[in-house]
Amino acid sequence: MDTRVTLNGVSVPARSGEWLVEVINRHGLELPQVCYHPQLGPVQTCDTCLVEVEGQLVRSCATRVAPALSVRTETTAAVQARLAAFDKLLGNHLLYCTVCDNNNGNCEVHNTTGVLNVQHQVIPYHPKPFAIDNSNPFYRYDPDQCILCGRCVEACQNLQVNETLSINWEDAHPRVLWDGGKPIDESSCVSCGHCVSVCPCNALMEKSMLGEAGLATGLPQPVFQQAVDLVKAAEPSIGYRPILQISETEEAMREAKNKRTKTVCTYCGVGCSFEIWTDNRHILKVEPTHGPANGVSTCIKGKFNWDHVNSTARLTTPLIRGEGGFREASWDEALALIARRFTEIRQESGPDALAFIASSKTTNEEGFLMQKLARAVIGTNNMDNCSRYCQSPATMGLWRTVGHGGDSGSITDIESAGLVIGIGTNTAESHPVLATRVKRAHKLRGQRLIVADLREHEMATRADLFVKPNPGTDFVWLNAVSRYILDQGLEHRGFIERWVNDFGAFRDTLHDYTLEHAENVTGISQDTLKQIAHEIVTADGTCILWAMGVTQQMGGSETSTAISNLLLLTGNYMRPGAGSYPLRGHNNVQGASDMGAMPDRVTGYQRVDDPEVRARYQAIWGVELPTNKGLDNHQMVEAIHAGTLRTMYIKGEEMSIVDSNANHVDAALEKLDFFVVQDVFFSHTASFADVVLPASPSLEKDGTFTSTERRIQRLYRVFEPMGQSRPDWQIIQGVANALGAGWTYTHPSQIMDEIASLTPLYAGVTYERLEGFRSLQWPVHPDGSDTPLLFVDGFPFPDGKARFYPARWVPPVEPPDQEYDLHFNNGRMLEHFHEGNMTFKSPGTTGKVPGTFLEVSPELARERGVRSGSVVRLVSRHGAVRLPVLVTERVFGHQLFMPMNTQDAAQAVNRLTGSHADLSTHTPAYKDTAVRMEVLNVDGKKPLPPTNHRFGHPTPQRGVEVERKWGRADYTFPGDLPDLPQIADEMMETAGAD
């Protein structure tokens, strides 16, 4: 606090420039503010937060604090003006709180009616000439309940920045519009849920709430309408206060019926947290409020895609393969069989004949126990997780240069950067909530955005500069930009001399990377490369974001290293609003690696061959750790084919269709002597198993996840496990104890205590310090202090300095040729997650994207005679798939794109990809694949329905554009109304004014 203001005669601390309403709220004054939301800022449509400042009525939500400001909230003029403003809002809203599903204690209209002591409204309610819009599968819009506060529009335009919603202020009957007046399901709406979450009443509501939330809200429509009419008929004679008291009593009774539980999203690595509202096993809604990563933001998956939890397809009992297929078994029988076969194979062939794969979807505690089972019970380092399929090269590049394999700052740093560069990342679809922060900063603050990618996805369309390098050539243009910066003397010499080693060796490696060479290899012009260099060195902080378009190449580690080298060269570490951000794909892919689910490292990336590390583990575990580096995922497949790996235990990974060269992987899984799969559903991988163990999804367990920004957060059990399914940590403990381990964990908090005792990066992590929405970003010191910004005091090398690393270019090995003439690209899309085992359980999502398809450019479509709906067969050197075509300008020339989401394992992306991999980490080069396309049928059903948002037409504008409301002939600033006292007297019995 750097200044003071006088608030109702009392001097109080404040911050210069903050909104006055925040000062008033912070000091506990009950000031109405229907349209204001702290995460949206001033909307200025409701006029209910009016106060007097220096004798003038002003909107406190849009008034900046200045020194010596004198503010009075309870003058007669201010109170009367607020009452008049709220009365106009009530004219738009049918107040029937007692039978409203949104009577949950957080309805701004209900609460403001009570705060202002409103007894009667003066302006009568006027129905609007519009029907309820029920077209979206997840939420509905009721114009008759809409108070036109504009919160939803502000959230859509300037927080989510999807720019779908607007209000037609000039119309005789204004309403919220989707794409200027389309039904919701025919618009560009991405079903992110921002509008629903910020709606201050029941105009926008989740369909899962309707008829479910209240004690009397499931009434049949005629009876429901009679109840509403009864409430409205009583108001003129008894006033609102008795009616509100009844509704508040009913709302309090709901507390025993409806539970609210904090959890962390189970999808991507952003780490959104929110409360799940439930009634028994019915999920009423997801309510984001103040999660440290997301605030009120969600995406379609986090907000609406939880049907998998209660799916009838859930595994609910152990299964054992018999002669006629799988049969149900007891836990005792399944665990005894696993223990017997594991023991036999270890005795016959040694511990390295067994291998274990942890899940990036399960908790830190469960990943820790999986690697403990492998190392302490079986005695092998054959241990890995799905980061091998995506982010291991990024981690390698950062280990080489700056010493920590994680984001160097937080999402807030990305938002505050002067320049964001996205390389090989479809951020708006893969990490939607993180993308909203970039889109917001770009739109409202003028943040610069450069995107390098093969496809023109949303972030590319929005970018100030979009470059399309030839496939697999990012390393070349990055090094050319670095060389140009050096040639022009634009490097941050002071930073380099103080903080970075090996400058000379790095400079020498750039010799061949001239602008001319880069243009020839990448297709990016020399002028564009110069522009990128100058943008980086002149920006107030540069953040580089990258993902699978970089890492899933033959030289993924080398390109990741080049990114970090460039940031070091320009001084973009050790400061807010700058740094490296390898965007983690799954909710806990960062945590799975943090927990030591790797072949050569235990928790916190400590090496298995480090004597000090081994001594610490031996002291706590009481066993000797194996010292040899184990097999990674890629090597496990080859070892099975070689006959040296006989047994696998996979937890929560769809390896058979997620690993590259899926046909080769399937053949390996068929060869295993004994195979255990632990999952929530009977996956394609489970079809190869000998024993299938039913696990619980995230809503049925306690634990922690670690997000892409190194943020550790707690999730709490919402439901009891379905059937005989169990949380993964309990299953792993059962397996370990069947093998004689004698583990005695009774709660995941005990596992985290053990993790903290063994792991310097997690030393100060406790469940108490993570209570509720609190979080910690590693490294976490023993006293509980954490590290939102890495490298503040140096880098984790012996001398505290980072290192330039002499990376080398590894060109693609499968460029298109005469036989396989098309480049095959693949990746995620917004609606589904990864292969879709969870999201295809949602009818609403599946209706929008029923299956996979092939994106084909208009020029290639003309050349090959195909159109949207045509069926083609793609053939690579490794396999073939059959799928429909979608002609789109998102792809160019002879490049194809296929989403990795499918309900049919025969259509999996990885039927086409090969076994070649990044040379340093063995991450498959999924993006380095050539195919040919055979046309099977020209005419067919289009793969995306017309209700998919990609066919919509957004209506960008500056926000709610409240000035247009103020320009209406029927708008008068409440302080200017001549009949204010009369309105006030009619609305309340006592004004309580000064």
Disulfide bonds with the S-S distance in Angstrom:
none
